[in-house]
Amino acid sequence: MYRTHTCGHLRITDVNRIVTLSGWVQTIRKFGAISFVDLRDRYGITQLLFGEELQPLLDVHPLGREFVIQVKGFVQERENKNAHLATGDIEVLVSEFDILNTALVPPFTIQDDTDGGDDLRMKYRYLDLRRNVVKKNLELRYAITRSVRNYLHEQSFIEVETPFLIKSTPEGARDFIVPSRMNEGQFYALPQSPQTFKQLLMVSGYDRYFQIVKCFRDEDLRADRQPEFTQIDCEMSFVEQEDILNTFENMIKRIFKDVKNLDYEEPIERMSWEDAMWRFGIDKPDTRFDMELTNIKTLFQNSKSKSYPELIAGTDFPVFNQAETVIALVAPECGFYTRKQTDELTEWVKRPQIGMQGLVYIKCNADGSYKSSVDKYFDEEKLQAIAETCGARAGDLILLLAGKEEKTRKAAGELRLEMARRLNFRNTETFKLLWIIDFPLFEYDDSSNRWVARHHPFTAPKKEQIAVMLNNDPSIKNAENYLAHPFAEIKANAYDLVLNGNEVGGGSIRIFQKDLQEKMFTALGMSKEDAMQKFGFLMNAFEYGAPPHGGIAFGLDRLCSIIGGSESIRDFIAFPKNNSGRDVMLDAPSTIEDEQLKELNLQWRGK
């Protein structure tokens, strides 16, 4: 046998036991005629002692880093114990050893504080996976999936696999396309999610389904995106929104208990989408800290209304007077910011990603006075009125953005997160969950002058608004006045779970009536013929007794990264792609042979 114990197993109670260990050589330390070797496997590290009698054999067959070896010996108590190792009280005095395989010198040190950069470690990912820090990430991922499976099994869910080779359907991102050799000129698509399959399973009577499944989206990448990612995909029949929220609120709390030994006892707060957008400027707010936004537009003169306070209303400051909205953000105890620092923030909001024209600041000095970048327009009394309206105190810094409502709210939300980063408010050891509900069902797309689904085309409207949807023409005759259309007021029967400012789960109650689904497709600009060509299988299924149903999907990779305290989901994926969607270890994607192209009846035209 290659081993009787693993390298993380032995303790002081094993002293004098004869053992056989196998693993990789991590370090070698020579002290005269004796050598110490740290032997590593998945389970830990054990120190080996090669005595003087083995040195002639080591001279002939020297050990190197990452050699795979087998040793036999007896366990003894260490003279210099290592409190940082689980096996630090003992060592194995080697009586015989065998080199099972030699190794080249690794391109980077295989330890937690490695000298290898991202690209190098991704090229040699099979070596990077030997590092303890990476191993812990994969163990955390496994612990989460084990917790999920155990919980859902207890709740009578059944795990069902759905196909990877499917039909291309519009779901918001580009599909990965797979040519079919046996069906010339036709293609499969890789699923962006199992959405329609899980709805079909509900029609089939499997009232509680889940799977931990790969999904594929051909979209631009960043730290929290991969072309292939994993969802915890769930669906339930004969349920309403409250049933879904309660079931999966308990699941996420179970994960925290099983994986982090954390009792998340408080009920998860619920917040409407509209409330989130005005208070935080974003539909996935980080509520671990305050710094809520304040809409102070009502302080300034607007030609459409005369109901504003006289104190501010007469101020001739066009930037605020003519803006759709003015948003204030109070940065606590930042009144000491220098001109250089406020200029940096101004340039930050001018970046293309934020898109604002500028920033106004007001310093609330400790002595009760105020200093602003718009002193020309606002005297002390008016600055005080602004400060009181947004709840600023002495020593605080007020940051103000003005412009179009949607754009300004979003920019203010991004600025809030940037200030939280600078103030170190986003503690990775703190966890805060939040449900966002009551999303708009539709959003207006300027480029095509039509409605698009904010979630996906199978999301149901709130029950009380089904009639509004069925009885109104979805076409938009006046693009400038689209907010007056009845469809603009329809709320989705949808919900997102937010963790520390990241959406980790999202779902909805589904449409299960054929006429309502047809109306949804029509609203999205899809003809009946097009809808039947793309989704006829689902529409037909609805005619055979479809039950009310709804579900949710969690992003497993993102959930792992947040619980594991990392910015990147790649740290929790065994073999990830880089930001260009490439697997640098396999050198994929790559070209294929002409013979393969011929078999698929494809021709590469190039550029």
ABEGO torsion letter per residue (X at the ends): XABABBAAABBAAABGBBBBBBEBBABBBBBEABBBBBBBBAAEBBBBBBBAAAAAAAAABBBBBGBBBBBBBBBBBBABBBAABAAAABBBBBABBBBABBBBBBABBBBABBABBAAAAAABAAAAAABAAAAAAAAAAAAAAAAAAAAAAAAGBBBBBBBABBBBBBAGBBBBBBBBAABBGBBBBBBABAAAAAAAAAAAGBABBBBBBBBBBBBBBBAABBABBBBBBBBBBGBBAAAAAAAAAAAAAAAAAAAAGBBBABBBBBBBAAAAAAAAGBABBBAABBGBBBBAAAABBBAABAABBAAAAABBBAAAAABABBBBBBBBGAAABBAAAAAAAAAAAABAAAGBAEBBBBBBBAAGBBBBAAAAABBAAAAAAAAAAAGBBBGBBBBBBBEBAAAAAAAAAAAAAAAAAAAGABBAABBBBBBBBGBBABBBBAAAGBBBBABBAABBBBAAAAAAAAABBABBABAAAAAABAAAABBBBBBBBBBGGBBABBBBBBBABAAAAAAAAAAAGBBAAAAAAAAAAAAAAAAAGBBBBBBBBBBAAAAAAAAAGBABAAAABABBBBAAGBBAAAGOBBBBBAAAAAAAGBBBAEX
